[in-house]
């Protein structure tokens, strides 16, 4: 297990410098927001994680093309936070957004595509959502 308080301390120092020296939509800010969000995710503070992942997403949506891999990762991070909060319909919504980008931009055997399939499969498997919550059966896609 990592030293999350130390990680937050240093990520916060980096963020303070970036906020003073970079334009508000700079991708480095989004990276810092995602890093901080991931620490809060690991700490189980999912609402705080969501807050930071959402800040990153807002920057990415303004600065990246709609099918950029960083946007997919951001959707995935938000889905993970919603999963921790127990909001599985929101989890699927954001995992699905990540999957759609990855299906359009990655080769069919790319590990990030497998991650998306596994994330969505886990929501159905662990949390017992019905397949009617989704238009496609991921078991059929992967299998």
C-alpha positions, 0 to 999 in steps of 0.5 A, spaced: 500 500 500 502 506 498 503 512 502 497 516 500 498 522 505 505 523 502 502 522 495 497 528 496 502 532 499 506 532 493 501 532 488 498 538 491 504 542 491 505 540 483 498 543 482 499 549 486 505 551 482 501 549 475 495 553 477 499 559 478 503 558 472 499 555 467 493 557 463 486 554 466 485 549 461 492 546 460 493 538 460 498 538 465 493 541 470 488 535 468 494 530 469 494 533 476 487 533 477 487 525 475 493 523 480 489 527 486 483 523 484 486 516 483 489 517 490 482 519 493 479 513 489 485 509 493 483 512 500 475 510 498 473 517 498 470 517 492 466 523 492 473 527 493 475 522 487 469 524 483 470 532 484 478 531 481 476 526 476 471 531 473 475 537 473 480 533 469 474 531 464 472 538 463 479 540 461 480 534 456 473 536 453 475 543 452 482 541 449 482 534 446 479 531 440 472 527 442 476 520 441 482 522 444 485 516 449 486 521 455 478 522 454 477 515 455 481 514 461 478 520 464 471 517 463 474 510 466 476 514 472 469 517 473 466 510 472 471 507 477 469 513 482 461 512 481 462 504 482 466 506 489 460 510 491 455 504 489 452 508 483 452 502 478 448 506 472 453 512 472 458 507 473 456 503 466 454 510 463 462 512 464 465 505 462 461 505 456 463 512 454 470 510 455 469 503 451 466 507 445 472 511 444 477 505 445 473 501 440 474 507 435 481 508 436 484 502 438 486 495 435 481 490 437 487 486 441 489 492 445 490 492 453 486 498 454 480 495 450 480 489 454 480 493 461 474 496 458 470 490 457 473 487 464 470 493 467 463 493 464 463 485 465 465 486 473 459 491 474 454 486 471 457 480 475 459 483 481 453 488 482 448 484 478 445 489 473 441 486 468 443 486 461 437 490 459 441 496 462 446 495 456 444 495 449 450 489 448 452 483 451 459 484 453 460 476 454 458 476 446 463 481 444 469 478 448 467 471 447 
